[in-house]
Amino acid sequence: MIELSTEQLLYLLYAVAYSKQNKVTKSDVKQHLSKGYQKDAPAICDALCQKQLLESPKKGQLFVTDQGKKVLAANLQSSKYEFESAKGAKLINTLWRYCQIGVADSQTSDGGKEMDFETFVEKFKALYFEERKRQELRGVVAIRSREICQKFLEQNDVSLSNLNKNFALLKSTGKVFAVIEQEDELIQWVE
């Protein structure tokens, strides 16, 4: 894992937070950094570009790479940084700590049980058609895999790794068709 300094972590965090359609300007990121880091913003940006966590194809414009997003997530899990702002810092710091606790808990214990594929298919299919019927009544059907998998976890005592394995098998066997649209994976039952 690529270790980030505090200033690199914050720069990357702000680049992601203020991105629109995966791009942000260097000046947008710089203006949101604390005054202490603003003077070093060009050097911080250059270091992140050298690590291939940011790309700057046009002058003043930045794109956060997929690797940059992964490195940011990994570094946020272990960061001890505390925000120092008059507005909302306490809330943000508490939220951050609890997210870290949640990640640590999920990594130490996947929870849940194993479910065989046949049982998974039966339960998942029932949940899928229940969700589809509910959406049809509203007039639009767009079943997002992330949301339906979350509902499946809430309704069944199954481990996340088992769910992921069975869901991947569901797609690879052709029981569901998946398409990515605007960063969401939408699914449709094929049978």
Disulfide bonds with the S-S distance in Angstrom:
none
